[in-house]
Every structure is written in C-alpha cells, then in structure tokens.
Amino acid sequence: MENPYAPIPAVLDEVVDETPTIKTFVLSPKQPVEFQAGQFVQITVPGLGEAPFTPSSSPYEKGFLEVTVLRTGRVTDAMHELKPGATLGVRGPFGKGYPLDQCEGKEVLVVGGGVGLAPLRSLIYALLGQLDRVKRVAIKYGAREPDELLYRSFHGEWGGQEKVDIDTTVDVARNGWAGKVGVVTTLMDDMDIDVSNSLCISCGPAVMLKFVTLKALEVGYQPEQIYLSMNRRMSCGMGLCGRCNVGPYYLCKDGPDMCFAKIKDFPGVFS
Ligand SMILES: Cc1cc2nc3c(=O)[nH]c(=O)nc-3n(C[C@H](O)[C@H](O)[C@H](O)COP(=O)(O)OP(=O)(O)OC[C@H]3O[C@@H](n4cnc5c(N)ncnc54)[C@H](O)[C@@H]3O)c2cc1C
C-alpha cells in the first residue's frame, strides 16, 4: 500500500439484489486489491464518506472484489442507490484474516447471523479451496425471516460438497417457509461435532455473538477455540485513531476476528 489513506478507484460492475435490505457490489479496482479471508477494506462513496466492509468474494479471486452490504445509514444508503458504472474508492486490506492455519485437520464450525454471512463467505470460499486440509466444515446460519436469508442460491452448492454441511433457520417463518424456526444458537444444540478437535468461527450482530459464545462454551468449546468477528465502529483501519479498542487490542489491526480467549476479560466485548 503506497499511501494507506488514498483510496484506489474501483468501478462498480454489478449490483446483486440479495435480500430486501442487502445488496452485493461487484467492484473492479484499478489496482488489484488482494486480501486474506477476514481482512476488511474501507469503501469510499465519493463526496460522502467511507465505511468498513469485509469482502464477501473469494480471496483466490484476483480480478474483482465483492462486498455485501446491509442498508443501515448514510454510506450504505448511498451505496444501495448506486448503479453499475459508478466509481467508488477502496482502501486496504486491513487487519488480520481468519485463522485458516488453525483450521488444519479440524472440524470448522462456522456460525453466521444475518449479513454476518457476508464476511464468512470469504472464509467459506477459502475453506472450499483447501478442503483436503480440514476435516469438516459445518455452517450454521440464521436470519430474521426467509426473505433475509443471504446467498440462498449458494447453500445447496456449498452443502453438496463432501465434508461440508449447512443448516439454516429463521426467527420468524413466512412465505411458506418449511425449514427450521428459531435463533441460530438452536442449530448448535445436539451437534454431531467433535468439539475437542474443532474451531468455532462466528460473525453477526453483537448480541448474537454473545449467545453463540455462551452456547459454544456450554457445548464444550474452550475460549481458545472460539473466534468472533468484531465488526464494530472503525475509522482509520490502522490502529491509530483508537475508536475500536477492546482492552489493549485495536480490533482494526489485531482483528477484526479475535480469539475469545484474548478478549474475554475486557469490558465491552459484546456491546
Ligand atoms: C471490519 C468490519 C467489517 C464489516 N463488514 C460488513 C459487511 O461485510 N457487510 C455489512 O453490511 N456491514 C459490514 N460492517 C458494518 C458496516 O461497516 C456498517 O454497517 C457501516 O459502517 C454503516 O455505515 P453507514 O454510514 O451506512 O451508517 P451510519 O450512518 O454510520 O450508522 C447507521 C446505523 O448503523 C449503526 N452502525 C454503524 N456501524 C455499525 C457497525 N459496525 N455495526 C453495527 N451497527 C453499526 C449505527 O449505530 C447507526 O444506528 C463491517 C464493519 C466492520 C468494522
């Protein structure tokens, strides 16, 4: 990165309507932006500002970059109004990636809630690209309602791979939903997972991360085996501005994916 504050121009090639509130933006940066699954970028909407997003595309894909964005405020509202051909800015990547090296030989439990499946999709792609190195990938995913389930068209493809299974649930059943109903932690009851040889990696709203962590501990995971995507307010992305600290850690630099053992004793982990 030459000047880490200077965004690289990126042309918006495609906008994919994922759910009523979530869109995926397919970007072609003018210079390649290579990232590890779990690292994040700052996306600039010219004249408005920037916001952090973890790419949802495969880290093996060098030609384009995808971010999947929930409409929630100023920057994300503006992004949702964009049409292909617009130019955005990309800074990064920042932070550390998911602990892929630690997944070696393990059963990887991936737990996502809502738009939290977006960052996890880059992890899923990374794991699918090295399935020979893991024992299993078990994906548990929950959304508020069936229409808000992200990447539904990919679920069958992922779950159809040897060693990969996906289980989904919704908080409220609508529109003829015949699947499971309940919060995502209900999918962690009665799991046939060898917890002693497993990592639990989770991304979603803070309240969900709290209950996923409590459930993971209840079923026998040790704090060292739990990783949480701490996707909270960040600004500089480089550990300078101090907006994202938990204890001595800068989530933008030391995370955003943090081992629970490292942060569990500090205030504000789940707020
Ligand atoms: C490392 C990282 C990765 C992220 N990856 C993704 C992603 O892949 N997809 C995605 O949709 N979002 C992601 N986010 C969250 C995203 O950055 C925020 O939704 C965005 O910054 C909101 O900007 P805004 O200007 O649209 O909203 P604002 O106008 O700033 O705020 C609107 C509302 O959203 C709340 N808000 C703002 N930021 C966050 C946040 N980080 N978490 C929860 N609530 C927030 C505010 O409190 C307010 O209620 C990520 C955040 C981080 C730090």
The ligand as an SDF file (V2000), in Angstrom:
LIG
                    3D

 53 58  0  0  0  0  0  0  0  0999 V2000
  -14.3300   -4.8170    9.9770 C   0  0  0  0  0  0  0  0  0  0  0  0
  -15.7770   -4.5570    9.6030 C   0  0  0  0  0  0  0  0  0  0  0  0
  -16.3630   -5.3220    8.5950 C   0  0  0  0  0  0  0  0  0  0  0  0
  -17.7030   -5.1060    8.2440 C   0  0  0  0  0  0  0  0  0  0  0  0
  -18.2370   -5.8450    7.2330 N   0  0  0  0  0  0  0  0  0  0  0  0
  -19.5020   -5.6070    6.8440 C   0  0  0  0  0  0  0  0  0  0  0  0
  -20.0700   -6.3390    5.7550 C   0  0  0  0  0  0  0  0  0  0  0  0
  -19.4340   -7.2020    5.1480 O   0  0  0  0  0  0  0  0  0  0  0  0
  -21.3570   -6.0460    5.3980 N   0  0  0  0  0  0  0  0  0  0  0  0
  -22.0940   -5.0760    6.0480 C   0  0  0  0  0  0  0  0  0  0  0  0
  -23.2300   -4.8400    5.6770 O   0  0  0  0  0  0  0  0  0  0  0  0
  -21.5740   -4.3810    7.0890 N   0  0  0  0  0  0  0  0  0  0  0  0
  -20.3080   -4.6080    7.4890 C   0  0  0  0  0  0  0  0  0  0  0  0
  -19.7800   -3.8790    8.5200 N   0  0  0  0  0  0  0  0  0  0  0  0
  -20.6210   -2.8530    9.1660 C   0  0  0  0  0  0  0  0  0  0  0  0
  -20.5830   -1.5680    8.3090 C   0  0  0  0  0  0  0  0  0  0  0  0
  -19.2780   -1.0380    8.3510 O   0  0  0  0  0  0  0  0  0  0  0  0
  -21.5730   -0.5490    8.8710 C   0  0  0  0  0  0  0  0  0  0  0  0
  -22.8780   -1.0230    8.6690 O   0  0  0  0  0  0  0  0  0  0  0  0
  -21.3940    0.7930    8.1570 C   0  0  0  0  0  0  0  0  0  0  0  0
  -20.1880    1.3900    8.5960 O   0  0  0  0  0  0  0  0  0  0  0  0
  -22.5480    1.7120    8.4360 C   0  0  0  0  0  0  0  0  0  0  0  0
  -22.2400    2.9360    7.7990 O   0  0  0  0  0  0  0  0  0  0  0  0
  -23.3840    3.9700    7.4350 P   0  0  0  0  0  0  0  0  0  0  0  0
  -22.7010    5.2610    7.1040 O   0  0  0  0  0  0  0  0  0  0  0  0
  -24.2690    3.4160    6.3650 O   0  0  0  0  0  0  0  0  0  0  0  0
  -24.2210    4.0370    8.7380 O   0  0  0  0  0  0  0  0  0  0  0  0
  -24.1840    5.1870    9.8710 P   0  0  0  0  0  0  0  0  0  0  0  0
  -24.9280    6.3650    9.3410 O   0  0  0  0  0  0  0  0  0  0  0  0
  -22.7980    5.3720   10.3700 O   0  0  0  0  0  0  0  0  0  0  0  0
  -24.9860    4.4330   11.0310 O   0  0  0  0  0  0  0  0  0  0  0  0
  -26.2860    3.9650   10.8520 C   0  0  0  0  0  0  0  0  0  0  0  0
  -26.6430    2.9860   11.9500 C   0  0  0  0  0  0  0  0  0  0  0  0
  -25.8040    1.8090   11.8940 O   0  0  0  0  0  0  0  0  0  0  0  0
  -25.1440    1.6160   13.1240 C   0  0  0  0  0  0  0  0  0  0  0  0
  -23.8000    1.1170   12.8120 N   0  0  0  0  0  0  0  0  0  0  0  0
  -22.7970    1.7760   12.2220 C   0  0  0  0  0  0  0  0  0  0  0  0
  -21.7110    0.9800   12.1280 N   0  0  0  0  0  0  0  0  0  0  0  0
  -22.0460   -0.2070   12.6690 C   0  0  0  0  0  0  0  0  0  0  0  0
  -21.3740   -1.4410   12.8850 C   0  0  0  0  0  0  0  0  0  0  0  0
  -20.0880   -1.6080   12.5590 N   0  0  0  0  0  0  0  0  0  0  0  0
  -22.0580   -2.4320   13.4630 N   0  0  0  0  0  0  0  0  0  0  0  0
  -23.3350   -2.2770   13.8330 C   0  0  0  0  0  0  0  0  0  0  0  0
  -24.0160   -1.1470   13.6660 N   0  0  0  0  0  0  0  0  0  0  0  0
  -23.3860   -0.1410   13.1030 C   0  0  0  0  0  0  0  0  0  0  0  0
  -25.1330    2.9540   13.7800 C   0  0  0  0  0  0  0  0  0  0  0  0
  -25.0300    2.8600   15.1810 O   0  0  0  0  0  0  0  0  0  0  0  0
  -26.4770    3.5210   13.3360 C   0  0  0  0  0  0  0  0  0  0  0  0
  -27.5060    3.0050   14.1250 O   0  0  0  0  0  0  0  0  0  0  0  0
  -18.4630   -4.1070    8.9110 C   0  0  0  0  0  0  0  0  0  0  0  0
  -17.8680   -3.3510    9.9250 C   0  0  0  0  0  0  0  0  0  0  0  0
  -16.5440   -3.5730   10.2680 C   0  0  0  0  0  0  0  0  0  0  0  0
  -15.9190   -2.7370   11.3360 C   0  0  0  0  0  0  0  0  0  0  0  0
  1  2  1  0
  2  3  1  0
  2 52  2  0
  3  4  2  0
  4  5  1  0
  4 50  1  0
  5  6  2  0
  6  7  1  0
  6 13  1  0
  7  8  2  0
  7  9  1  0
  9 10  1  0
 10 11  2  0
 10 12  1  0
 12 13  2  0
 13 14  1  0
 14 15  1  0
 14 50  1  0
 15 16  1  0
 16 17  1  0
 16 18  1  0
 18 19  1  0
 18 20  1  0
 20 21  1  0
 20 22  1  0
 22 23  1  0
 23 24  1  0
 24 25  2  0
 24 26  1  0
 24 27  1  0
 27 28  1  0
 28 29  2  0
 28 30  1  0
 28 31  1  0
 31 32  1  0
 32 33  1  0
 33 34  1  0
 33 48  1  0
 34 35  1  0
 35 36  1  0
 35 46  1  0
 36 37  1  0
 36 45  1  0
 37 38  2  0
 38 39  1  0
 39 40  1  0
 39 45  2  0
 40 41  1  0
 40 42  2  0
 42 43  1  0
 43 44  2  0
 44 45  1  0
 46 47  1  0
 46 48  1  0
 48 49  1  0
 50 51  2  0
 51 52  1  0
 52 53  1  0
M  END
$$$$
